[in-house]
Amino acid sequence: MIEKVLKGPISFYAWLAVLGGVISLGAMVYLLQLFLGLRITDLSRDVSWGFYIAQFTYLVGVAASAVMLVLPAYFHHYKQFKKMIILGEFMAIAAVVMCMLFIVVDMGQPQRVLNVILHPTPNSIMFWDMTVLTGYLLLNVVIGWVTLEAERHQVDPPKWIKFFIYLSVFWAFSIHTVTAFLYAGIPGRHYWLTAIMAARFLASAFCSGPAILLLLAFLLKRITGFEPGKDAVRTLSKIIAYAMGINVFFYALEVFTAFYSQIPGHMHPMVALFSGHDGHSLWVNAWMWTAAVLALVSLLLMALPSTRDNEQLLPFTLAILVLATWIDKGLGMLIGGFTPNTFEQITVYSPSIAELTIGLGIYAIGALILSLLWKIALDVKREAGTF
């Protein structure tokens, strides 16, 4: 099936060329980082995680969100999702690859990744994070390719693949749970020290990931004419609405716990995110207020059937939902954890141009992988008559 990427319209290859240019730019800046070190970033002793880890955190959720299609389709026999499942699984592959790349660039020297492999430490959350991400990547590659091959030959997938499909459902929960443990296991960071960190991550993933998938499916429909199905879109929109409601509720629980208890360590990060700390205003303050407003607006629009089922309004609603969760779960999560530091001091962090350029290059790699995989999937569906 790989040969299908060799046949396509000029516009497709022009898109690949643009992505190649962005990847090349990111690669050149990354080479500069290799020679000069992480000093070209705005990371410091007080802020050791930044833009790279923020994107890693968000993309793990995007990868895990494929379970929102697989679970209803295989556990509850909801056939309307089966047309979109392959798109979700291939999106998960691209997301996991980007996750791994963001970890590599954050480590400074890429050979440090080998330490996790050559010197495994089961008592380290990072070891388990690498294990579950690698396993989830392999699961989606095998499941996606085998089921697509069966669709190409218009036969049922082999029975043995169902074991891996069911395993992938539980594995999806594990990858974001382990990622949450990376944060919640650090006692000196009060913003992250919460028992519902994993639950918050999963709720955010199950609304933002499907929202991105639907947005891309709408774009695909406009470009290629692929029809995901009205029933599938409406059902997935309901899932997004419920997950977003739970996500907002969980954040409200954190706010109540922090301010009702009046524990300074829990209050200060939230105050810093929205209004600064000890006379210091932060550039992220405006972003966090924007995220809060967009989250409430998107939740309201997704909760009302009249606006949720409006196909003209839905892309806008999904877009602001994705932006709200990206701000909150990305830099908001990182800056909140490191601000103020353990000595109640402020170290201002903002992503450097180098970090943004390298990050853009990694996103371009993910878009390239997704474009190639979706091109193969759509061509197979055309041949099989399931387009």
FIRODREN-396697 format. One record per residue: y, z, x of N, C-alpha, C in turn. Coordinates in steps of 0.001 Angstrom, whole numbers, padded with zeros to 6 digits, always signed. Layout:
N
YZXYZXYZX;...
END
This chain:
387
-001214+000000+000815+000000+000000+000000+001266+000000+000850;+001137+000305+002130+002311+000377+002987+003006-000972+003079;+002237-002054+002928+002819-003391+003061+003887-003675+002012;+003927-002888+000959+004891-003122-000124+006332-002875+000307;+006524-002117+001372+007899-001906+001841+008432-003145+002554;+007547-004114+002842+007975-005332+003531+008491-006394+002577;+008350-006143+001287+008809-007097+000278+009793-006407-000652;+011005-006904-000676+012003-006287-001531+013313-007050-001488;+014241-006718-002349+015533-007400-002375+016367-007050-001138;+017342-007887-000857+018211-007666+000301+018967-006352+000172;+019334-006004-001041+020083-004770-001258+019292-003543-000796;+017969-003603-000945+017128-002480-000514+017189-002318+001001;+017098-003437+001714+017130-003366+003172+018530-003064+003687;+019548-003453+002935+020918-003072+003303+021076-001560+003194;+020485-000979+002148+020508+000468+001973+019793+001159+003129;+018645+000608+003532+017914+001184+004663+018731+001082+005950;+019474-000018+006098+020307-000196+007289+021428+000836+007332;+022029+001118+006169+023074+002147+006104+022501+003508+006496;+021334+003815+005948+020688+005084+006298+020371+005139+007792;+019934+004010+008340+019644+003963+009771+020875+004244+010615;+022031+003727+010175+023274+003990+010893+023651+005459+010860;+023502+006099+009692+023818+007524+009565+022852+008352+010408;+021583+007969+010403+020584+008683+011215+020924+008562+012703;+021338+007377+013119+021695+007165+014531+022877+008037+014934;+023878+008132+014056+025036+008976+014346+024609+010440+014475;+023778+010906+013530+023284+012280+013595+022464+012526+014849;+021672+011529+015252+020826+011669+016440+021677+011782+017705;+022762+011027+017777+023633+011099+018959+024291+012474+019076;+024740+013009+017955+025353+014342+017987+024294+015396+018313;+023071+015180+017834+022003+016125+018148+021682+016107+019642;+021725+014935+020261+021521+014860+021710+022605+015654+022445;+023839+015580+021917+024922+016375+022493+024615+017865+022359;+024055+018259+021221+023683+019668+021028+022578+020078+021994;+021645+019149+022257+020563+019460+023202+021111+019727+024599;+022127+018945+025011+022675+019097+026359+023632+020283+026462;+024452+020485+025440+025474+021525+025505+025037+022835+024858;+023993+022779+024039+023517+023976+023366+024219+024206+022035;+023882+025303+021386+024423+025617+020061+025891+026044+020109;+026508+026011+021285+027920+026356+021350+028793+025308+020657;+028254+024105+020418+029041+023101+019693+029054+023393+018199;+028247+024356+017769+028289+024816+016387+029246+025998+016300;+029464+026490+015098+030339+027657+014929+029517+028934+014769;+028236+028876+015183+027391+030067+015137+027795+031031+016253;+027463+032292+016074+027881+033307+017036+026872+034450+017048;+027189+035482+017794+026318+036661+017829+026233+037315+016454;+027356+037360+015748+027387+038007+014433+026847+037112+013326;+026979+035800+013486+026505+034848+012470+025507+033916+013138;+024243+034319+013126+023202+033576+013832+022556+032493+012980;+022744+032552+011681+022275+031500+010771+023481+030892+010093;+023452+029580+009894+024586+028917+009278+024181+027735+008416;+024870+026635+008608+024687+025455+007763+023244+024956+007774;+022614+024964+008955+021244+024451+009056+020281+025258+008179;+020319+026570+008303+019398+027417+007538+019756+027381+006053;+021039+027227+005744+021443+027126+004346+020797+025907+003694;+020786+024770+004414+020171+023562+003859+018653+023697+003792;+018091+024340+004802+016643+024605+004786+016257+025403+003543;+017021+026453+003257+016727+027306+002105+016783+026516+000809;+017814+025722+000658+017975+024961-000583+016872+023915-000739;+016532+023246+000344+015550+022156+000259+014130+022660+000054;+013836+023872+000494+012524+024452+000176+012377+024556-001337;+013456+024942-002013+013425+025008-003469+013238+023648-004102;+013880+022627-003537+013713+021259-004049+012261+020824-003914;+011655+021156-002787+010249+020804-002573+009336+021526-003560;+009593+022820-003755+008747+023616-004649+008870+023179-006099;+009986+022548-006458+010244+022220-007861+009296+021173-008429;+008562+020467-007563+007600+019481-008058+006572+020123-008976;+006376+021437-008819+005400+022147-009655+005800+022119-011126;+007080+021930-011421+007546+021884-012811+007066+020645-013540;+006594+019652-012790+005958+018475-013397+004441+018593-013369;+003926+019076-012246+002474+019151-012070+001855+020169-013011;+002487+021330-013143+001913+022401-013956+001748+021995-015424;+002785+021477-016095+002590+021058-017499+001595+019909-017646;+001607+018980-016672+000762+017795-016789-000716+018110-016640;-001056+018995-015692-002463+019252-015403-002995+020535-016044;-002153+021511-016239-002603+022757-016857-002496+022711-018379;-001510+021950-018882-001290+021880-020327-001444+020460-020879;-001897+019536-020022-002208+018155-020435-001016+017486-021117;+000172+017719-020576+001380+017084-021103+001505+015709-020438;+001011+014691-021115+000882+013367-020527+002218+012686-020255;+003264+013103-020974+004558+012450-020796+005097+012600-019379;+004652+013610-018650+005141+013822-017287+004392+012984-016255;+003253+012440-016617+002408+011788-015619+003065+010545-015017;+004019+009980-015734+004724+008815-015211+005683+009195-014086;+006163+010447-014129+007151+010891-013151+006566+011770-012050;+005305+012166-012206+004726+013105-011240+004774+012559-009819;+004439+011286-009663+004411+010711-008317+005794+010736-007686;+006837+010583-008508+008202+010648-007981+008508+012065-007489;+008058+013062-008257+008282+014453-007859+007529+014813-006593;+006297+014330-006468+005501+014653-005281+006071+013993-004038;+006529+012751-004182+007121+012067-003033+008478+012680-002671;+009218+013167-003676+010466+013866-003372+010177+015157-002616;+009076+015821-002967+008687+017047-002262+008372+016753-000797;+007731+015612-000528+007428+015238+000857+008716+015086+001656;+009676+014351+001089+010951+014150+001783+011672+015477+001992;+011629+016351+000992+012319+017646+001096+011696+018526+002175;+010370+018555+002260+009703+019394+003267+010007+018877+004675;+010006+017560+004843+010338+016998+006156+011749+017407+006565;+012691+017348+005626+014062+017778+005931+014110+019261+006260;+013343+020074+005531+013271+021503+005832+012857+021733+007280;+011813+021048+007697+011305+021223+009052+012326+020777+010090;+013026+019687+009803+014021+019185+010748+015194+020151+010881;+015610+020766+009772+016704+021732+009847+016293+022966+010658;+015031+023341+010567+014543+024456+011388+014574+024077+012869;+014147+022848+013177+014108+022393+014571+015507+022393+015174;+016483+021826+014460+017835+021755+015029+018462+023148+015126;+018056+024056+014247+018608+025414+014299+018068+026193+015484;+016877+025833+015960+016275+026560+017083+016917+026204+018415;+017751+025181+018433+018392+024800+019685+017513+023875+020491;+016517+024409+021159+015569+023606+021926+014317+023365+021088;+013971+022108+020805+012853+021817+019891+011507+022343+020369;+011334+022487+021699+010047+022966+022201+009751+024399+021790;+010768+025104+021308+010543+026478+020853+009633+026527+019628;+009559+025408+018916+008649+025350+017765+007220+025570+018221;+006910+025122+019436+005545+025260+019959+005155+026730+020118;+006138+027605+020287+005810+029024+020423+005124+029555+019167;+005529+029041+018021+004916+029479+016768+003470+029019+016690;+003189+027843+017282+001841+027278+017229+000954+027845+018332;+001493+027880+019557+000690+028325+020707+000520+029836+020747;+001476+030553+020165+001403+032018+020162+001568+032529+018734;+000578+032264+017884+000694+032661+016469+000796+034174+016308;+001683+034587+015452+001881+036022+015174+001839+036239+013669;+000674+036564+013122+000534+036731+011670+001426+037810+011078;+001964+038705+011903+002867+039724+011379+004308+039217+011266;+004518+037941+011616+005839+037336+011536+005957+036469+010284;+007038+036652+009524+007263+035825+008338+007492+034373+008725;+008120+034141+009884+008364+032773+010337+007054+032019+010542;+006041+032712+011056+004726+032075+011235+004168+031624+009895;+004255+032485+008886+003731+032125+007570+004588+031062+006891;+005871+031064+007182+006743+030033+006616+006341+028660+007132;+006093+028559+008430+005652+027290+008997+004293+026881+008433;+003408+027859+008247+002069+027576+007732+002119+027019+006319;+002882+027673+005433+002899+027227+004042+003637+025902+003892;+004678+025671+004693+005395+024399+004615+004516+023238+005082;+003818+023453+006190+002922+022402+006688+001815+022119+005683;+001240+023182+005124+000183+023004+004129+000678+022275+002895;+001881+022617+002440+002432+021981+001240+002734+020505+001497;+003195+020197+002702+003446+018798+003053+002146+017996+003012;+001097+018523+003618-000194+017826+003626-000760+017675+002217;-000628+018716+001404-001121+018644+000027-000441+017520-000747;+000869+017425-000638+001590+016395-001392+001319+014995-000871;+001132+014874+000437+000786+013558+000997-000567+013102+000463;-001562+013976+000521-002910+013625+000061-002927+013364-001445;-002359+014287-002214-002371+014152-003676-001608+012901-004113;-000410+012722-003560+000407+011574-003947-000264+010256-003620;-000812+010141-002423-001397+008873-002003-002694+008565-002764;-003530+009575-002945-004811+009360-003635-004586+008997-005103;-003705+009705-005786-003450+009408-007207-002769+008063-007370;-001897+007698-006434-001242+006387-006517-002239+005267-006260;-003151+005490-005328-004193+004499-005057-005085+004303-006284;-005391+005400-006975-006193+005287-008201-005428+004527-009280;-004144+004778-009385-003340+004051-010380-003268+002573-010042;-003236+002268-008761-003191+000869-008331-004439+000114-008774;-005592+000784-008691-006854+000157-009089-007194+000416-010554;-006259+001099-011258-006402+001376-012690-007703+002116-013003;-007949+003139-012198-009110+004008-012408-008615+005457-012387;-009446+006367-012858-009094+007781-012807-009167+008284-011364;-008290+009206-010993-008366+009775-009638-009707+010456-009424;-010187+010517-008198-011470+011196-007932-011408+012662-008355;-012539+013190-008773-012574+014559-009296-012192+015595-008251;-012501+015302-006978-012239+016297-005945-010742+016566-005756;-009897+015592-006160-008469+015766-005938-007885+016837-006848;-008568+017137-007960-008029+018138-008890-007957+019526-008255;-008908+019817-007382-008854+021109-006690-007551+021245-005901;-007172+020178-005196-005953+020212-004389-004707+020199-005270;-004794+019560-006434-003664+019568-007369-003417+020983-007876;-004496+021652-008293-004352+023034-008764-003881+023956-007630;-004394+023699-006431-003978+024498-005273-002491+024309-004985;-002001+023081-005171-000594+022796-004876+000347+023558-005801;-000109+023862-007018+000717+024617-007959+000990+026009-007403;-000065+026686-006982+000099+028028-006424+000803+027980-005067;+000544+026908-004311+001165+026767-003002+002678+026585-003130;+003110+025886-004193+004540+025668-004404+005280+026989-004561;+004671+027923-005294+005286+029242-005443+005333+029970-004099;+004314+029758-003284+004234+030498-002022+005311+030064-001033;+005646+028767-000991+006587+028320+000040+007968+028937-000164;+008382+029098-001432+009712+029662-001644+009675+031189-001640;+008530+031751-001971+008394+033207-001876+008475+033650-000423;+007781+032949+000452+007811+033291+001879+009218+033085+002438;+009900+032015+002001+011282+031794+002441+012179+032953+002026;+011987+033452+000812+012773+034599+000343+012485+035837+001173;+011227+035995+001601+010869+037154+002417+011565+037120+003778;+011897+035915+004279+012652+035814+005522+013992+036540+005401;+014572+036465+004218+015856+037119+003967+015660+038589+003601;+014816+038831+002601+014677+040186+002056+014064+041163+003055;+013452+040661+004112+012824+041533+005086+013763+042029+006173;+015068+041725+006043+016037+042153+007057+016856+043311+006484;+016544+044538+006828+017177+045699+006182+018666+045846+006457;+019153+045253+007546+020565+045403+007878+021487+044509+007079;+020922+043623+006252+021726+042679+005465+021608+043050+003995;+022590+043781+003503+022494+044354+002158+022465+043287+001059;+023131+042177+001286+023175+041127+000263+021796+040536+000000;+020944+040571+001026+019599+040006+000891+018544+041056+000560;+018897+042311+000735+017910+043381+000585+017718+043709-000900;+016964+042864-001571+016734+043036-003005+015316+042609-003340;+014692+043325-004240+013295+043044-004606+013158+041748-005389;+014257+041268-005993+014145+040047-006803+014637+038811-006049;+014725+038890-004721+015161+037730-003955+014229+036534-004177;+012917+036775-004130+011971+035679-004342+012080+035125-005759;+012248+036004-006737+012400+035563-008120+013674+034743-008288;+014759+035160-007636+016001+034403-007695+015828+033029-007071;+015154+032977-005934+014934+031699-005260+014126+030746-006144;+013078+031269-006775+012229+030415-007612+012981+029929-008845;+013749+030810-009488+014516+030408-010663+015522+029325-010295;+016197+029506-009153+017151+028503-008695+016461+027181-008378;+015278+027272-007761+014534+026060-007408+014099+025292-008639;+013655+026014-009667+013095+025354-010846+014153+024781-011780;+015435+025055-011482+016483+024359-012235+017125+023267-011376;+017382+023544-010109+018068+022567-009267+017180+021403-008847;+015918+021689-008492+015007+020619-008074+014768+019585-009155;+014343+019990-010365+014185+019012-011446+015486+018308-011814;+016616+019003-011662+017911+018367-011945+018159+017218-010965;+017860+017438-009682+018006+016368-008690+017054+015226-009000;+015817+015556-009383+014834+014523-009720+015304+013686-010906;+015839+014334-011934+016330+013589-013095+017518+012705-012727;+018424+013221-011916+019567+012412-011490+019105+011166-010734;+018143+011346-009846+017612+010204-009098+016851+009246-010014;+016165+009790-011021+015445+008945-011976+016425+008104-012801;+017562+008695-013184+018593+007942-013900+019159+006828-013024;+019368+007144-011739+019852+006130-010806+018814+005025-010643;+017558+005404-010572+016459+004446-010446+016391+003543-011671;+016620+004131-012837+016604+003357-014073+017692+002296-014065;+018867+002662-013565+019973+001705-013529+019723+000601-012516;+019091+000946-011392+018887-000037-010324+017678-000925-010583;+016568-000306-011019+015303-001051-011127+014814-001233-012553;+015376-000473-013495+014888-000547-014868+013729+000378-015162;+013370+001234-014202+012277+002184-014422+012648+003152-015533;+011751+003320-016497+012000+004188-017651+011148+005448-017537;+011766+006598-017236+010977+007826-017122+010428+008318-018446;+011006+007871-019567+010542+008294-020892+011455+009347-021496;+011882+009112-022725+012811+010050-023370+012193+011431-023567;+010912+011459-023970+010259+012756-024179+010186+013556-022877;+009867+012852-021773+009777+013526-020477+011141+014061-020049;+012186+013268-020259+013532+013688-019880+013962+014901-020698;+013698+014861-021997+014121+015980-022851+013344+017260-022538;+012052+017118-022280+011258+018308-021944+011678+018899-020607;+011896+018026-019631+012318+018519-018324+013711+019141-018405;+014560+018604-019265+015891+019179-019464+015793+020589-020042;+014846+020788-020951+014644+022137-021506+014179+023113-020427;+013276+022644-019571+012800+023492-018472+013964+023874-017567;+014827+022905-017270+016000+023168-016434+016903+024196-017106;+017091+024050-018422+017961+024980-019157+017426+026407-019086;+016127+026581-019306+015532+027919-019235+015639+028488-017815;+015321+027654-016811+015356+028132-015427+016780+028499-015010;+017766+027712-015455+019154+028013-015116+019600+029312-015792;+019160+029518-017030+019473+030766-017720+018921+031968-016979;+017681+031855-016510+017061+032953-015747+017783+033150-014417;+018181+032042-013784+018888+032110-012510+020208+032872-012649;+020983+032539-013668+022259+033221-013910+022020+034693-014271;+020996+034951-015067+020670+036328-015459+020323+037177-014247;+019528+036620-013329+019146+037358-012125+020369+037689-011276;+021305+036757-011179+022507+037039-010393+023341+038124-011062;+023390+038078-012386+024113+039126-013120+023485+040494-012876;+022163+040550-012761+021483+041809-012447+021920+042347-011088;+022056+041446-010124+022495+041867-008790+023917+042432-008845;+024782+041754-009602+026165+042219-009710+026216+043592-010368;+025457+043767-011452+025447+045056-012144+024931+046158-011231;+023820+045903-010557+023220+046921-009690+024187+047342-008588;+024873+046362-007991+025782+046658-006888+026972+047493-007339;+027594+047085-008449+028849+047733-008829+028641+048979-009698;+027560+049032-010447+027289+050249-011219+026862+051391-010299;+026107+051045-009258+025659+052073-008308+026785+052504-007375;+027788+051608-007204+028906+051882-006304+028458+052105-004852;+027353+051446-004486+026895+051518-003100+027710+050518-002280;+028495+050975-001327+029399+050078-000590+028699+048890+000054;+027536+049138+000662+026837+048057+001348+026452+046912+000435;+026194+047225-000840+025827+046180-001788+027057+045524-002407;+028125+046270-002531+029336+045723-003147+030123+044823-002195;+030242+045231-000947+031131+044539-000017+030830+043046+000151;+029551+042636+000299+029301+041198+000435+029760+040391-000786;+029544+040919-001984+029956+040197-003185+031468+040119-003290;+032121+041223-002964+033587+041218-002961+034099+040235-001923;+033477+040215-000750+033901+039306+000316+033747+037855-000102;+032653+037533-000805+032414+036156-001209+033453+035649-002207;+033913+036528-003092+034804+036082-004164+036278+036405-003931;+036584+037398-003094+037999+037724-002888+038317+038166-001470;+037385+038010-000544+037630+038439+000820+037281+039910+001022;+037522+040401+002228+037147+041785+002534+038172+042397+003485;+038637+043578+003131+039525+044358+003997+040746+043540+004436;+041322+042842+003473+042524+042057+003766+042261+040669+004293;+041000+040328+004573+040648+039001+005074+040213+038116+003897;+040899+037034+003685+040441+036048+002699+039572+035031+003424;+038527+034557+002768+037584+033628+003381+037666+032267+002697;+037397+031213+003459+037453+029872+002892+036399+029680+001803;+035348+030497+001845+034271+030349+000872+034638+030934-000495;+035732+031707-000570+036107+032336-001845+036285+031301-002953;+037042+030238-002681+037280+029200-003691+035981+028502-004071;+035110+028312-003095+033817+027673-003363+032962+028526-004299;+032960+029836-004073+032136+030712-004905+032657+030776-006344;+033968+030813-006508+034508+030774-007873+034178+029453-008545;+034245+028372-007775+033862+027060-008310+032407+027064-008750;+031534+027642-007907+030110+027710-008245+029882+028529-009509;+030588+029653-009644+030420+030511-010816+030831+029788-012091;+031980+029103-012038+032460+028369-013225+031512+027223-013567;+031108+026462-012571+030206+025327-012823+028853+025798-013337;+028370+026935-012828+027083+027458-013298+027147+027807-014781;+028223+028465-015201+028362+028845-016614+028558+027623-017499;+029352+026664-017034+029572+025444-017825+028276+024665-017976;+027555+024490-016871+026295+023738-016929+025270+024452-017803;+025239+025794-017728+024304+026553-018565+024626+026370-020037;+025899+026408-020372+026305+026209-021767+025929+024813-022251;+026195+023802-021430+025887+022425-021823+024382+022189-021920;+023606+022857-021054+022153+022686-021099+021528+023489-022230;+022173+024574-022643+021608+025435-023686+021749+024816-025075;+022810+024036-025288+023046+023440-026610+022294+022120-026724;+021400+021976-027705+020627+020729-027844+021504+019491-027982;+022637+019623-028666+023504+018461-028897+024065+017903-027596;+024372+018763-026636+024888+018287-025343+023758+018016-024354;+022671+018788-024442+021541+018584-023528+020861+017242-023769;+020771+016815-025023+020098+015561-025349+021038+014362-025340;+022283+014588-024982+023250+013499-024880+023065+012793-023535;+022503+011585-023553+022169+010890-022315+023400+010488-021512;+024552+010393-022169+025782+010060-021445+026332+011285-020715;+026165+012453-021315+026698+013694-020752+025731+014364-019782;+024432+014148-019967+023419+014852-019188+023569+014666-017677;+023810+013440-017169+023973+013307-015708+025114+014153-015160;+026225+014233-015889+027347+015062-015459+026932+016537-015429;+026230+016977-016462+025782+018367-016534+024846+018695-015376;+023909+017796-015109+022969+018024-014006+023684+018052-012660;+024684+017193-012505+025410+017124-011233+026149+018426-010942;+026823+018987-011955+027561+020235-011704+026596+021411-011546;+025428+021332-012182+024412+022370-011987+023915+022357-010539;+023640+021161-010019+023172+021034-008638+024232+021542-007671;+025495+021188-007912+026568+021636-007030+026708+023160-007062;+026608+023737-008256+026735+025195-008388+025624+025915-007629;+024392+025461-007797+023273+026121-007115+023305+025873-005622;+023791+024702-005206+023871+024395-003776+024870+025308-003080;+025994+025574-003728+026992+026471-003142+026462+027902-003082;+025913+028381-004193+025449+029765-004267+024275+030022-003329;+023305+029116-003332+022078+029343-002570+022203+028872-001122;+023220+028079-000855+023423+027576+000492+024317+028487+001306;+025537+028051+001519+026445+028819+002357+026833+030153+001734;+026866+030238+000411+027160+031517-000224+026139+032569+000153;+024867+032193+000136+023799+033122+000508+023902+033538+001965;+024195+032575+002850+024266+032887+004274+025502+033716+004616;+026655+033290+004129+027892+034007+004448+027881+035393+003822;+027327+035520+002616+027232+036831+001980+026365+037790+002767;+025320+037276+003406+024432+038133+004182+025047+038624+005474;+025915+037805+006078+026496+038161+007375+027919+038725+007268;+028460+038797+006037+029839+039260+005857+029900+040420+004876;+030446+041547+005253+030812+041908+006628+029574+042212+007459;+029748+042313+008780+028585+042597+009622+028225+044082+009546;+027256+044483+010330+026757+045864+010242+027788+046897+010693;+028876+046433+011330+029952+047347+011734+031178+047209+010822;+030950+046597+009650+032010+046406+008664+033168+045574+009214;+032850+044648+010110+033853+043740+010665+033634+042334+010100;+034681+041529+010163+034619+040171+009643+034517+039178+010793;+033492+038356+010778+033383+037210+011675+033361+035960+010802;+034442+035224+010837+034567+034058+009954+033692+032930+010476;+032876+032383+009596+032025+031241+009955+032324+030071+009027;+032445+028906+009619+032525+027665+008843+031782+026594+009637;+031063+025712+008977+030284+024704+009701+031178+023815+010560;+030736+023540+011763+031482+022643+012647+031195+021188+012281;+032015+020295+012809+031805+018863+012577+030429+018439+013090;+030014+019024+014215+028694+018704+014780+027580+019096+013814;+027674+020294+013254+026651+020744+012306+026590+019830+011085;+027755+019476+010565+027805+018626+009374+027237+017236+009667;+027539+016708+010854+027059+015370+011214+025546+015356+011395;+025030+016355+012092+023575+016446+012270+022897+016644+010919;+023487+017509+010073+022930+017724+008742+022924+016455+007920;+023998+015670+008008+024062+014404+007286+022971+013449+007772;+022726+013465+009089+021658+012624+009630+020292+013023+009103;+020053+014325+008968+018770+014800+008433+018624+014412+006958;+019709+014546+006207+019654+014115+004809+019376+012608+004712;+019917+011852+005650+019657+010406+005666+018181+010122+005957;+017566+010923+006839+016127+010769+007099+015340+011044+005817;+015720+012108+005094+015052+012407+003829+015219+011280+002820;+016438+010720+002745+016687+009609+001820+015888+008371+002219;+015721+008162+003518+014926+007023+003999+013464+007186+003601;+012908+008366+003836+011515+008627+003463+011329+008464+001960;+012248+009036+001189+012148+008953-000269+012265+007511-000747;+013164+006733-000159+013344+005337-000566+012077+004521-000320;+011472+004715+000838+010254+003966+001163+009092+004373+000247;+008927+005674+000032+007819+006142-000805+008009+005709-002261;+009225+005831-002768+009466+005414-004157+009340+003901-004310;+009695+003151-003279+009521+001682-003323+008043+001346-003484;+007198+002014-002723+005750+001792-002834+005264+002182-004223;+005686+003341-004704+005219+003841-006003+005631+002902-007142;+006859+002434-007119+007329+001560-008206+006633+000205-008180;+006377-000330-006994+005656-001611-006901+004230-001470-007421;+003591-000337-007112+002234-000111-007612+002251+000003-009140;+003250+000683-009680+003345+000842-011133+003595-000515-011809;+004357-001374-011159+004568-002710-011715+003243-003474-011782;+002489-003415-010697+001207-004110-010650+000228-003556-011682;+000237-002246-011871-000710-001604-012781-000249-001678-014235;+000977-002116-014467+001495-002195-015826+001919-000854-016386;+002228+000126-015504+002656+001448-015962+004126+001691-015651;+004837+000638-015299+006247+000739-014977+007036+001007-016228;
END
